[in-house]
């Protein structure tokens, strides 16, 4: 069994590591409206302006050096300004 304190530490590391969201491999968002860590759960919210992309098919969370931390294939049409929420929970599998 992994101690909760260690899971919280890993979540803190993830919080520090993720510095931007990249949509469709090209559009970068580095300003999070919310980036909040609670125990072992990281919540991030960011705004996707309607004029930036017409649809989202790939969301990558990346570090400052460009290393992919998380990658998700999605289909999200963007017809107006859209707020996306990401939750990452660090837990024992």
VEXKOLBA-652256 format. One record per residue: residue number from 1; residue in one letter; chain; x, y, z of N, C-alpha, C in turn. Coordinates in pm, whole numbers, padded with zeros to 5 digits. Layout:
<atoms>
> NUM, A, A, X, Y, Z, X, Y, Z, X, Y, Z $
...
</atoms>
This chain:
<atoms>
> 1, X, A, 00084, -00119, 00000, 00000, 00000, 00000, 00089, 00125, 00000 $
> 2, X, A, 00056, 00217, -00089, 00130, 00343, -00098, 00068, 00444, -00002 $
> 3, X, A, 00150, 00509, 00076, 00102, 00607, 00173, 00040, 00727, 00102 $
> 4, X, A, -00065, 00781, 00160, -00134, 00897, 00104, -00040, 01016, 00092 $
> 5, X, A, 00050, 01031, 00187, 00144, 01143, 00184, 00233, 01137, 00060 $
> 6, X, A, 00270, 01015, 00018, 00351, 01000, -00102, 00269, 01031, -00228 $
> 7, X, A, 00144, 00988, -00231, 00055, 01021, -00344, 00037, 01172, -00355 $
> 8, X, A, 00023, 01239, -00241, 00011, 01385, -00240, 00137, 01450, -00295 $
> 9, X, A, 00254, 01393, -00260, 00382, 01444, -00309, 00391, 01431, -00462 $
> 10, X, A, 00346, 01319, -00516, 00346, 01298, -00661, 00250, 01396, -00730 $
> 11, X, A, 00137, 01422, -00668, 00043, 01520, -00724, 00105, 01659, -00724 $
> 12, X, A, 00178, 01694, -00618, 00246, 01824, -00611, 00350, 01834, -00723 $
> 13, X, A, 00424, 01727, -00747, 00522, 01725, -00855, 00453, 01747, -00990 $
> 14, X, A, 00341, 01681, -01011, 00265, 01697, -01136, 00217, 01841, -01151 $
> 15, X, A, 00169, 01899, -01042, 00125, 02039, -01044, 00237, 02131, -01089 $
> 16, X, A, 00356, 02109, -01038, 00471, 02192, -01073, 00517, 02165, -01216 $
> 17, X, A, 00502, 02043, -01262, 00550, 02002, -01395, 00464, 02058, -01508 $
> 18, X, A, 00331, 02054, -01493, 00241, 02098, -01600, 00239, 02251, -01605 $
> 19, X, A, 00282, 02306, -01721, 00285, 02452, -01735, 00199, 02503, -01850 $
> 20, X, A, 00150, 02410, -01935, 00069, 02455, -02048, -00016, 02342, -02103 $
> 21, X, A, -00122, 02382, -02172, -00205, 02289, -02248, -00183, 02320, -02395 $
> 22, X, A, -00167, 02217, -02476, -00148, 02236, -02620, -00262, 02165, -02691 $
> 23, X, A, -00334, 02242, -02772, -00450, 02188, -02844, -00412, 02159, -02988 $
> 24, X, A, -00450, 02042, -03034, -00427, 02001, -03173, -00280, 02009, -03216 $
> 25, X, A, -00191, 02001, -03119, -00049, 02001, -03149, 00012, 02137, -03177 $
> 26, X, A, -00072, 02244, -03181, -00017, 02374, -03220, -00058, 02491, -03130 $
> 27, X, A, -00181, 02492, -03081, -00229, 02609, -03006, -00198, 02593, -02858 $
> 28, X, A, -00111, 02680, -02803, -00067, 02671, -02665, -00145, 02764, -02574 $
> 29, X, A, -00179, 02712, -02459, -00243, 02792, -02354, -00156, 02776, -02230 $
> 30, X, A, -00101, 02885, -02181, -00014, 02877, -02063, -00073, 02951, -01943 $
> 31, X, A, -00192, 03006, -01959, -00259, 03074, -01849, -00379, 02991, -01806 $
> 32, X, A, -00372, 02941, -01684, -00482, 02864, -01627, -00569, 02956, -01543 $
> 33, X, A, -00701, 02948, -01563, -00791, 03027, -01479, -00794, 02969, -01339 $
> 34, X, A, -00785, 02837, -01330, -00778, 02767, -01202, -00669, 02662, -01216 $
> 35, X, A, -00583, 02655, -01118, -00485, 02546, -01107, -00473, 02521, -00958 $
> 36, X, A, -00544, 02419, -00912, -00562, 02399, -00770, -00529, 02254, -00732 $
> 37, X, A, -00452, 02240, -00628, -00413, 02108, -00579, -00481, 02084, -00446 $
> 38, X, A, -00554, 01972, -00435, -00617, 01931, -00311, -00575, 01787, -00285 $
> 39, X, A, -00491, 01769, -00184, -00437, 01636, -00152, -00372, 01577, -00277 $
> 40, X, A, -00429, 01471, -00334, -00367, 01407, -00450, -00445, 01432, -00579 $
> 41, X, A, -00524, 01540, -00581, -00602, 01574, -00700, -00567, 01714, -00749 $
> 42, X, A, -00534, 01721, -00877, -00500, 01848, -00941, -00613, 01888, -01034 $
> 43, X, A, -00668, 02007, -01017, -00773, 02061, -01103, -00717, 02178, -01181 $
> 44, X, A, -00737, 02176, -01312, -00694, 02285, -01399, -00810, 02326, -01487 $
> 45, X, A, -00831, 02456, -01501, -00931, 02510, -01593, -00862, 02616, -01678 $
> 46, X, A, -00898, 02616, -01808, -00842, 02717, -01897, -00942, 02751, -02006 $
> 47, X, A, -00929, 02873, -02057, -01020, 02926, -02158, -00965, 02900, -02298 $
> 48, X, A, -01053, 02851, -02384, -01021, 02834, -02526, -01104, 02938, -02602 $
> 49, X, A, -01042, 03045, -02651, -01118, 03146, -02726, -01174, 03086, -02855 $
> 50, X, A, -01295, 03124, -02891, -01363, 03070, -03008, -01282, 03090, -03136 $
> 51, X, A, -01211, 03200, -03146, -01137, 03228, -03268, -01004, 03151, -03278 $
> 52, X, A, -00966, 03079, -03171, -00837, 03010, -03172, -00840, 02879, -03250 $
> 53, X, A, -00943, 02799, -03232, -00958, 02673, -03304, -01107, 02648, -03325 $
> 54, X, A, -01143, 02579, -03433, -01284, 02549, -03458, -01328, 02419, -03391 $
> 55, X, A, -01231, 02331, -03369, -01258, 02207, -03297, -01128, 02160, -03232 $
> 56, X, A, -01144, 02082, -03126, -01027, 02027, -03057, -01030, 01876, -03075 $
> 57, X, A, -00920, 01820, -03125, -00911, 01675, -03144, -00800, 01613, -03059 $
> 58, X, A, -00713, 01697, -03005, -00604, 01647, -02921, -00574, 01751, -02813 $
> 59, X, A, -00568, 01705, -02689, -00529, 01791, -02577, -00406, 01728, -02513 $
> 60, X, A, -00298, 01806, -02507, -00178, 01761, -02440, -00144, 01858, -02327 $
> 61, X, A, -00115, 01805, -02211, -00061, 01885, -02103, 00090, 01866, -02107 $
> 62, X, A, 00163, 01978, -02105, 00308, 01971, -02123, 00383, 02047, -02015 $
> 63, X, A, 00509, 02010, -02001, 00600, 02081, -01911, 00657, 02202, -01985 $
> 64, X, A, 00731, 02283, -01912, 00793, 02402, -01973, 00889, 02364, -02085 $
> 65, X, A, 00951, 02247, -02076, 01046, 02204, -02179, 00978, 02136, -02298 $
> 66, X, A, 00844, 02121, -02290, 00771, 02061, -02400, 00745, 01912, -02386 $
> 67, X, A, 00786, 01853, -02274, 00761, 01711, -02250, 00613, 01689, -02224 $
> 68, X, A, 00554, 01592, -02292, 00412, 01561, -02274, 00393, 01489, -02141 $
> 69, X, A, 00304, 01543, -02057, 00270, 01483, -01929, 00143, 01399, -01944 $
> 70, X, A, 00050, 01449, -02027, -00077, 01380, -02050, -00122, 01409, -02192 $
> 71, X, A, -00182, 01309, -02256, -00230, 01326, -02393, -00368, 01260, -02406 $
> 72, X, A, -00463, 01334, -02464, -00599, 01282, -02478, -00655, 01314, -02616 $
> 73, X, A, -00697, 01211, -02688, -00770, 01231, -02813, -00915, 01259, -02778 $
> 74, X, A, -00968, 01368, -02833, -01105, 01411, -02801, -01171, 01465, -02927 $
> 75, X, A, -01298, 01493, -02918, -01364, 01572, -03022, -01453, 01673, -02952 $
> 76, X, A, -01410, 01799, -02957, -01484, 01908, -02893, -01500, 02020, -02995 $
> 77, X, A, -01621, 02041, -03048, -01642, 02157, -03136, -01634, 02285, -03051 $
> 78, X, A, -01573, 02389, -03105, -01560, 02515, -03033, -01635, 02621, -03113 $
> 79, X, A, -01757, 02649, -03069, -01841, 02747, -03139, -01847, 02880, -03067 $
> 80, X, A, -01803, 02879, -02941, -01794, 03002, -02862, -01679, 02983, -02763 $
> 81, X, A, -01644, 03089, -02692, -01540, 03075, -02591, -01575, 02957, -02501 $
> 82, X, A, -01478, 02870, -02476, -01504, 02745, -02405, -01405, 02729, -02291 $
> 83, X, A, -01454, 02690, -02175, -01368, 02661, -02061, -01354, 02510, -02051 $
> 84, X, A, -01229, 02464, -02052, -01202, 02322, -02038, -01151, 02297, -01897 $
> 85, X, A, -01193, 02184, -01839, -01147, 02144, -01706, -01074, 02011, -01718 $
> 86, X, A, -00962, 02003, -01652, -00882, 01880, -01643, -00869, 01845, -01497 $
> 87, X, A, -00892, 01721, -01464, -00867, 01672, -01329, -00769, 01556, -01338 $
> 88, X, A, -00663, 01563, -01263, -00567, 01454, -01254, -00564, 01408, -01109 $
> 89, X, A, -00599, 01282, -01086, -00596, 01225, -00954, -00486, 01121, -00948 $
> 90, X, A, -00395, 01139, -00853, -00286, 01044, -00834, -00334, 00944, -00729 $
> 91, X, A, -00340, 00815, -00769, -00387, 00714, -00676, -00318, 00581, -00705 $
> 92, X, A, -00324, 00495, -00608, -00267, 00362, -00625, -00357, 00281, -00717 $
> 93, X, A, -00296, 00213, -00814, -00372, 00139, -00914, -00400, 00003, -00869 $
</atoms>
